Amino acid sequence: MAVIGKDIKEAIEILKSGEVIGMPTETVYGLAGNAYNTEAITKIFTVKNRPTFDPLIVHTSSIERVHEFVSEIPEKAQLLAKHFMPGPLTLLLPKKDVISDLVTSGLETVAVRIPNHPLALQLLENLDFPLAAPSANPFGYISPTSAQHVDNQLGDKIKYILDGGECTVGIESSIIGFFDDEIVVLRKGGLAIEEIEAIVGKVRIEEHSSSNPKAPGMLKSHYAPRTRLLFTDDSLLIDENISKIAYLGFDKFHTSIPQENQLLLSPGGDLSEAAKHLFAYMRLLDARGFDKIYTDLLPEKGLGRAINDRIKRATTQE
């Protein structure tokens, strides 16, 4: 398995050699490689078993360094960056040629993020290249929110995982694109729509795509546990072996399922706490050998929108 540690120098040497590592951020752990190195990018796709039509997010340490690999930052993008970077925000911006088409899946725009995590920022500040870093999990599976999650899934394929503790946000960043003066949310994430609109006004929300996505994380089926995840249907539960059924709830237990088979994302009804727990609790239930996991949507407000987006895609069967 991979070595798990906090050695920035070790991580830097591995990245400089063209290899990939597990990297913490406040949202989820990333599988990081030199964004300027085609071999490193190829390794990311190979390790994740990720289709090359799904573009990657490029991470750097400051908005000044973003200029090294993008040709323009629109005024509204600068405004969002001022308020929410570092943070769970990704901006889709026109790329310079230094970013290969492999990173962007042939698109002329690149997804850019500055993570709000001290260890990640320290790593990025000490590199002379940005890092491409999609979530550090096999493609389509639940995103990792701890170094151990990364090791459990990819530890036999990578050398090193930089351990930054548990992720404080727990779901991926919000992705914003700029098209003909229209601001579009391409992926709902760790930044609430209400927060974005408070800065730049009304935005359009684009739902996911099953092929040729405009940005990372837009595929219809994604973030799913191995155990089948379904929305609760009391009529279906009548014929189930209840002892083999689990429930992932928001703040209330399901009355028809044994309580020991259930996890609540936030007993107090806090959406931020629910977001932090979402992927970790999916994993816990997935590992317990249930036949099915039932769940329900959360209130469609604040971070509840992004959580519901992940739940809907995890329940999609293709």
N, C-alpha and C positions, 0 to 999 in steps of 0.2 A: 504493500500500500504506500501511498504518498507520505512524505514527511510533513507534519503539521507544526508550524512554528511562527515566530514573530520576527525572523531575521530578514530585515529589509535588504541587506547586502546580498544575501543568498538569493533572494527573489530577483534582484536586479541582474545578477550574473546569469541566472537561468534565462531571463527574458532577453538579455543581450546575445545569448547563444542561439536564439531563434526558437527556443522551446516555449511552452505555455505553462501557466500556473493558475491555481485557484486564488482569487482576490476578493477581499471583503468590500462591500459598500453598505450604505445605510438601507438600501432597498433589498437586494438579494446578492448572493455571492456570484462573481463572474469568473468565466474561464478566459484568462487574459493572455494576449500575445501582442507583439510589436505590430502596430497597425500599418507600418511602412514595409513590413517583411512578408512577401507573398507566401513563403514556406510556412511561417508562423500562422498566417491566416488559414492556410490549407489545413494545418494541424487542428485548429479550432473546429472547423467543419467536420474533420474526420473523427476527432475525439467525441464530439457531441452527436455524431451521425445526423448532422443538420443539413437540410437541403440547401444548395448554394443559391436558390432563388430567394432565400430569406436573409435580408441584409443584417449587418452587425452594427452595434453602437460603438462609437469611438470615445474613449475617456481621456480627459486631460485635466490639468491642475488649475487652470485659470482661463478667464475669457480672453486675456491677451494671447495666450498660446493657441486658442482656437483659430486665430487669424493665420497661423502657420499652415493650416490645411483646409480652410474654407475661403472662398473668394469674396463673400459678402455676408454681412449680418444685418438683416432688415431692421428698421427702427423699432418695430413692435417686438422683435426677437431680442434686441438689446434691452428693452424695457423689462421683459420677462427674465432675462439673465440677471439684470440688476437686482431684482426682487427674490429670485428663487435659485440662483446658482452661487455656491454649491448647494445641491439639493436634488430631490427626486424628479427633475425636469430634464427632458431630452428635446433638443431643437433640431429640426431637419433643415439643413442649410446647403447651399451650392458648394460643391467640393472643388479643391484644386487637384491637379493631376497626381500629386504626391500620394493621394489616396487611390488605391487600385479599384478597378471595377469589381473585383472579387469581394471586397469589403461591402460595397454598396449594391451588389447583385445587378450591376450594369446601370444603376440609376445615376443621375447627375447630381444628386443630393446625398449628403452623409448625415447620419444621426450622431449628434454630439452631446456629451454629458460631462458635468463636473461633479463627481460624487462627494457627498457631505459625510466623509468618514476619515478620521485623522490618519489611520494607517494607510489607507488608499491614497490620500493626498500626499503623504510623505513619500510613498513609492513613486507617484507620478511626478512629483517635483524633482526627483533625483534621476529621472530618465530624460534622454534627449529625443524621445519619440513618444507619441500617444499610444494608448493601448486599446485594441479592439477587445471587447469583453462581453459576450452574451452570457446568459445565466449558465452556471457551471453544473449542468445536469444533462442526461441523455435527452435528445430532442423530443419534445412533446410531454415529458414527465414533469412532476412538481418541481418548481424552482427551489434551490437550496437557501436556507437562512442561517446556516452555521457551517463551520469548517468540517465538522463531522459528517454532515449531509453530503458535502462534496466528496469526502474520502469514501463514504459508503458507495457512491455511484461511479466515481471516476478515478478513484485512488490507484487503480492498477494501470492507468493510462497517462498519469502525470506524475512529476517528481515532487512537487512542492505545493503546499497550500498555506498561504499567509493567513494566520488566524487573527481575526479582528473581533471575535466574540459573536454574539447573536445579533442579527440585523434589527435595527430599531424601527424601520418602516415595515418591512416584511412583504411588500408587493412591489413590482417593477415600477420604473419611472413613467410619468406621463409623457407622451410624445406629441409635440406640436409642430405642424407644418404650415407653410405660408404659400398660398396659391392665389395669384392675381389679387393681391390685397385682402384675401380672405384668410382668416386664422382658423385652422382645422385641428381638432384633437384627433390624432390618428390612433392613439392608444390611451385609454383611461388608466391612470396609475396613482402613484403616491401623492400627487398633488390634486386636490379637489377642484372640480370644474368651477365651483363658486370662487375659489381663490384666484384662478386664472382670469375669470371674467371680471373680477374686481380691479384688475390691472389693465386689461386690454379691451374690455367690452365683450359683447356677445361673440361666442365662438360656435362653429359647426362641429358636431361630433360625428365622425365617420366610423361605422361599424367595421368589424373584421372582414377579411377577405380569405377565400379558400385557396387562392393561387395568385402569384405575382403581386405580393403586397407592396405598398408604397413605403413602408417603414417596418422596422423589426417588431415582432410580437403581434402581428395582425392576423395570423392564421386562425381559421374557425375553430379547429380542434387543437387544444393546447393545455398545458398545466395539469394534466390528468393523472390521477393515481392508477395503479394497475387494477385495483378492485373497481368494479363498475360503480360510478357515481350517478345517482338518480335523484330527481326531485321527488319529494314526499307525495305519496298517493295512498291515502288510508284504505281505499278499496283493494289495492294490491297487497297491502300488508296482511290482510286476512289469511291469505294462502301461504304466507312466508313462514319459514322456520325462524322465529323471532330471535332465538339465541345466536343466529348467524348473521343478524342484521345490525348495522351500526347507524348512528345518526350524528351528523355534524350540524349543530344549531348555532344560532346567534346568542340569545340571552335566556332562552327557555327550553327545558327538556321536552322531548316528545313523550306523550303519555302512553303510547302503545309499544314502546321499545324499552328494554331493560336499561336502567339508568347507567349501569356499569359499562354499557356499550356506547355511551354517548360522550361527546365533548362539546363544550360551549365556547365559542370564540370570545365572548365577553359577557359574563354573567351580569355585569352592570350596564350592558347596552352601549358600550363605548366603541365607536367605529374605528378609531385609531388602534385600540387594543385588538379588535377583531382582525384588522389588516395584518398586524404583527404576527398573529397566531395562525392565520389561514393556512399557509403552506406547511408549517410544522405540524399542525393538527391533522391535516390530510395525510401526512406521512405516518403519524402515529396510528391512525385507524387503518391505513393501508397495510401496515406491518402486522396486524393482529389476526389476519386470516379470515376476515368476514367474507360472506358471499356477495354482499352489496353494502354500499354506504348511501344512506338517504340524506338529503339536505334541503334547505329552503333558501330563498333569496332574502337579503337584508333590506332595510329601508333604502330607497333609491335617492339618497342625498349624500353630500360630502364624499368621504371615502367609500361609502356603501356602493356607489356606482362602479368603482373600480373592482371592489370585491365581487359584486354581482357579475361583472364582465368575466372575471376569472372562473367563477362557479359555472356560468353558462357554458364556457368553452371546455371546462373539465367534464361536463355532463354530455358534451357532444360526442357521439359515436360515429366514426367514419370507417 
